[in-house]
Amino acid sequence: MPTGFTSLLWFIAIIAMIPVALWLLKRTPMGGANAQGLMRSLAVLPISPSQRLVTVEVGHGDEKRWLVLGVTGQSITTLHTMLPHDAPVAPSPAMPPLPFAQLLDKLRQAKGADGGR
């Protein structure tokens, strides 16, 4: 066989092995196959195009914690750590949130009825 043909066969073999190697790596613990269940994202709140607040759950069983992280383009900072709730608190769909003006009026009325304490 000519040397050029052998080189071409090796080139094709190496190119074909790249997706196979990536597929195998994905299924090994080093590639993240064992990390399933150790960490999950609960909520993401975009603050600006390059900043967001992220809540993640890490750990198993009694070691489970929620981390509130500040994420920017340059760093990730832990802002708060807390024990997980049984169920995420979601606003009730039956009652829409009050506008700020109505909420303020309600608080003023409660304060007036309380005698101004």
Rosetta constraint file for C-alpha pairs under 8 A:
AtomPair CA 1 CA 5 HARMONIC 6.84 0.50
AtomPair CA 1 CA 6 HARMONIC 6.95 0.50
AtomPair CA 2 CA 6 HARMONIC 6.59 0.50
AtomPair CA 3 CA 7 HARMONIC 6.24 0.50
AtomPair CA 4 CA 8 HARMONIC 6.23 0.50
AtomPair CA 5 CA 9 HARMONIC 6.30 0.50
AtomPair CA 6 CA 10 HARMONIC 6.31 0.50
AtomPair CA 7 CA 11 HARMONIC 6.17 0.50
AtomPair CA 8 CA 12 HARMONIC 6.25 0.50
AtomPair CA 9 CA 13 HARMONIC 6.15 0.50
AtomPair CA 10 CA 14 HARMONIC 6.16 0.50
AtomPair CA 11 CA 15 HARMONIC 6.22 0.50
AtomPair CA 12 CA 16 HARMONIC 6.09 0.50
AtomPair CA 13 CA 17 HARMONIC 6.19 0.50
AtomPair CA 14 CA 18 HARMONIC 6.58 0.50
AtomPair CA 15 CA 19 HARMONIC 7.94 0.50
AtomPair CA 16 CA 20 HARMONIC 7.22 0.50
AtomPair CA 17 CA 21 HARMONIC 6.03 0.50
AtomPair CA 18 CA 22 HARMONIC 6.26 0.50
AtomPair CA 19 CA 23 HARMONIC 6.05 0.50
AtomPair CA 20 CA 24 HARMONIC 6.23 0.50
AtomPair CA 21 CA 25 HARMONIC 6.07 0.50
AtomPair CA 22 CA 26 HARMONIC 6.17 0.50
AtomPair CA 23 CA 27 HARMONIC 6.79 0.50
AtomPair CA 24 CA 28 HARMONIC 6.67 0.50
AtomPair CA 25 CA 30 HARMONIC 7.25 0.50
AtomPair CA 25 CA 31 HARMONIC 5.20 0.50
AtomPair CA 26 CA 31 HARMONIC 4.74 0.50
AtomPair CA 26 CA 32 HARMONIC 6.44 0.50
AtomPair CA 26 CA 33 HARMONIC 6.22 0.50
AtomPair CA 27 CA 31 HARMONIC 6.45 0.50
AtomPair CA 27 CA 32 HARMONIC 7.22 0.50
AtomPair CA 27 CA 33 HARMONIC 5.02 0.50
AtomPair CA 28 CA 32 HARMONIC 6.63 0.50
AtomPair CA 28 CA 33 HARMONIC 5.41 0.50
AtomPair CA 28 CA 34 HARMONIC 7.26 0.50
AtomPair CA 29 CA 33 HARMONIC 4.95 0.50
AtomPair CA 29 CA 34 HARMONIC 4.85 0.50
AtomPair CA 29 CA 35 HARMONIC 7.34 0.50
AtomPair CA 32 CA 36 HARMONIC 7.56 0.50
AtomPair CA 35 CA 39 HARMONIC 7.19 0.50
AtomPair CA 37 CA 59 HARMONIC 7.94 0.50
AtomPair CA 37 CA 60 HARMONIC 7.82 0.50
AtomPair CA 38 CA 57 HARMONIC 7.86 0.50
AtomPair CA 38 CA 58 HARMONIC 5.50 0.50
AtomPair CA 38 CA 59 HARMONIC 5.12 0.50
AtomPair CA 38 CA 60 HARMONIC 6.57 0.50
AtomPair CA 39 CA 56 HARMONIC 6.77 0.50
AtomPair CA 39 CA 57 HARMONIC 5.45 0.50
AtomPair CA 39 CA 58 HARMONIC 4.44 0.50
AtomPair CA 39 CA 59 HARMONIC 6.63 0.50
AtomPair CA 40 CA 56 HARMONIC 5.59 0.50
AtomPair CA 40 CA 57 HARMONIC 5.33 0.50
AtomPair CA 40 CA 58 HARMONIC 6.80 0.50
AtomPair CA 41 CA 54 HARMONIC 7.38 0.50
AtomPair CA 41 CA 55 HARMONIC 6.17 0.50
AtomPair CA 41 CA 56 HARMONIC 4.36 0.50
AtomPair CA 41 CA 57 HARMONIC 6.35 0.50
AtomPair CA 42 CA 54 HARMONIC 7.59 0.50
AtomPair CA 42 CA 55 HARMONIC 5.37 0.50
AtomPair CA 42 CA 56 HARMONIC 5.29 0.50
AtomPair CA 42 CA 57 HARMONIC 6.77 0.50
AtomPair CA 43 CA 54 HARMONIC 5.73 0.50
AtomPair CA 43 CA 55 HARMONIC 5.12 0.50
AtomPair CA 43 CA 56 HARMONIC 7.18 0.50
AtomPair CA 44 CA 52 HARMONIC 6.82 0.50
AtomPair CA 44 CA 53 HARMONIC 5.74 0.50
AtomPair CA 44 CA 54 HARMONIC 4.51 0.50
AtomPair CA 44 CA 55 HARMONIC 6.49 0.50
AtomPair CA 45 CA 52 HARMONIC 5.46 0.50
AtomPair CA 45 CA 53 HARMONIC 5.01 0.50
AtomPair CA 45 CA 54 HARMONIC 6.39 0.50
AtomPair CA 46 CA 51 HARMONIC 6.32 0.50
AtomPair CA 46 CA 52 HARMONIC 4.23 0.50
AtomPair CA 46 CA 53 HARMONIC 6.39 0.50
AtomPair CA 47 CA 51 HARMONIC 5.34 0.50
AtomPair CA 47 CA 52 HARMONIC 4.86 0.50
AtomPair CA 47 CA 53 HARMONIC 7.05 0.50
AtomPair CA 48 CA 52 HARMONIC 6.70 0.50
AtomPair CA 50 CA 72 HARMONIC 5.61 0.50
AtomPair CA 50 CA 73 HARMONIC 5.87 0.50
AtomPair CA 51 CA 70 HARMONIC 7.32 0.50
AtomPair CA 51 CA 71 HARMONIC 5.63 0.50
AtomPair CA 51 CA 72 HARMONIC 4.56 0.50
AtomPair CA 51 CA 73 HARMONIC 7.12 0.50
AtomPair CA 52 CA 70 HARMONIC 6.09 0.50
AtomPair CA 52 CA 71 HARMONIC 5.33 0.50
AtomPair CA 52 CA 72 HARMONIC 6.75 0.50
AtomPair CA 53 CA 68 HARMONIC 6.86 0.50
AtomPair CA 53 CA 69 HARMONIC 5.70 0.50
AtomPair CA 53 CA 70 HARMONIC 4.87 0.50
AtomPair CA 53 CA 71 HARMONIC 6.17 0.50
AtomPair CA 54 CA 68 HARMONIC 5.77 0.50
AtomPair CA 54 CA 69 HARMONIC 5.12 0.50
AtomPair CA 54 CA 70 HARMONIC 6.52 0.50
AtomPair CA 54 CA 71 HARMONIC 7.12 0.50
AtomPair CA 55 CA 66 HARMONIC 6.60 0.50
AtomPair CA 55 CA 67 HARMONIC 5.55 0.50
AtomPair CA 55 CA 68 HARMONIC 4.52 0.50
AtomPair CA 55 CA 69 HARMONIC 6.20 0.50
AtomPair CA 56 CA 66 HARMONIC 5.59 0.50
AtomPair CA 56 CA 67 HARMONIC 5.35 0.50
AtomPair CA 56 CA 68 HARMONIC 6.70 0.50
AtomPair CA 56 CA 69 HARMONIC 7.83 0.50
AtomPair CA 57 CA 64 HARMONIC 6.88 0.50
AtomPair CA 57 CA 65 HARMONIC 5.71 0.50
AtomPair CA 57 CA 66 HARMONIC 4.50 0.50
AtomPair CA 57 CA 67 HARMONIC 6.40 0.50
AtomPair CA 57 CA 84 HARMONIC 7.72 0.50
AtomPair CA 58 CA 64 HARMONIC 5.60 0.50
AtomPair CA 58 CA 65 HARMONIC 5.47 0.50
AtomPair CA 58 CA 66 HARMONIC 6.39 0.50
AtomPair CA 58 CA 67 HARMONIC 7.60 0.50
AtomPair CA 59 CA 63 HARMONIC 5.41 0.50
AtomPair CA 59 CA 64 HARMONIC 4.26 0.50
AtomPair CA 59 CA 65 HARMONIC 6.44 0.50
AtomPair CA 60 CA 64 HARMONIC 4.89 0.50
AtomPair CA 64 CA 83 HARMONIC 7.06 0.50
AtomPair CA 64 CA 84 HARMONIC 6.99 0.50
AtomPair CA 65 CA 81 HARMONIC 6.83 0.50
AtomPair CA 65 CA 82 HARMONIC 5.88 0.50
AtomPair CA 65 CA 83 HARMONIC 5.03 0.50
AtomPair CA 65 CA 84 HARMONIC 5.78 0.50
AtomPair CA 66 CA 81 HARMONIC 5.79 0.50
AtomPair CA 66 CA 82 HARMONIC 5.25 0.50
AtomPair CA 66 CA 83 HARMONIC 5.99 0.50
AtomPair CA 66 CA 84 HARMONIC 5.67 0.50
AtomPair CA 67 CA 78 HARMONIC 6.72 0.50
AtomPair CA 67 CA 79 HARMONIC 7.56 0.50
AtomPair CA 67 CA 80 HARMONIC 5.92 0.50
AtomPair CA 67 CA 81 HARMONIC 4.70 0.50
AtomPair CA 67 CA 82 HARMONIC 6.59 0.50
AtomPair CA 68 CA 78 HARMONIC 6.04 0.50
AtomPair CA 68 CA 79 HARMONIC 5.47 0.50
AtomPair CA 68 CA 80 HARMONIC 5.07 0.50
AtomPair CA 68 CA 81 HARMONIC 6.36 0.50
AtomPair CA 69 CA 76 HARMONIC 6.49 0.50
AtomPair CA 69 CA 77 HARMONIC 5.47 0.50
AtomPair CA 69 CA 78 HARMONIC 4.56 0.50
AtomPair CA 69 CA 79 HARMONIC 5.43 0.50
AtomPair CA 69 CA 80 HARMONIC 7.20 0.50
AtomPair CA 70 CA 76 HARMONIC 5.65 0.50
AtomPair CA 70 CA 77 HARMONIC 5.04 0.50
AtomPair CA 70 CA 78 HARMONIC 6.36 0.50
AtomPair CA 70 CA 79 HARMONIC 6.40 0.50
AtomPair CA 71 CA 75 HARMONIC 6.16 0.50
AtomPair CA 71 CA 76 HARMONIC 4.57 0.50
AtomPair CA 71 CA 77 HARMONIC 6.54 0.50
AtomPair CA 72 CA 76 HARMONIC 6.31 0.50
AtomPair CA 92 CA 96 HARMONIC 7.38 0.50
AtomPair CA 98 CA 102 HARMONIC 6.21 0.50
AtomPair CA 98 CA 103 HARMONIC 6.06 0.50
AtomPair CA 99 CA 103 HARMONIC 6.33 0.50
AtomPair CA 100 CA 104 HARMONIC 6.08 0.50
AtomPair CA 101 CA 105 HARMONIC 6.23 0.50
AtomPair CA 102 CA 106 HARMONIC 6.16 0.50
AtomPair CA 103 CA 107 HARMONIC 6.29 0.50
AtomPair CA 104 CA 108 HARMONIC 6.19 0.50
AtomPair CA 105 CA 109 HARMONIC 6.15 0.50
AtomPair CA 106 CA 110 HARMONIC 6.22 0.50
AtomPair CA 107 CA 111 HARMONIC 6.14 0.50
AtomPair CA 108 CA 112 HARMONIC 6.10 0.50
AtomPair CA 109 CA 113 HARMONIC 6.10 0.50
AtomPair CA 110 CA 114 HARMONIC 6.10 0.50
AtomPair CA 111 CA 115 HARMONIC 6.66 0.50
AtomPair CA 111 CA 116 HARMONIC 5.42 0.50
AtomPair CA 111 CA 117 HARMONIC 7.08 0.50
AtomPair CA 112 CA 116 HARMONIC 5.41 0.50
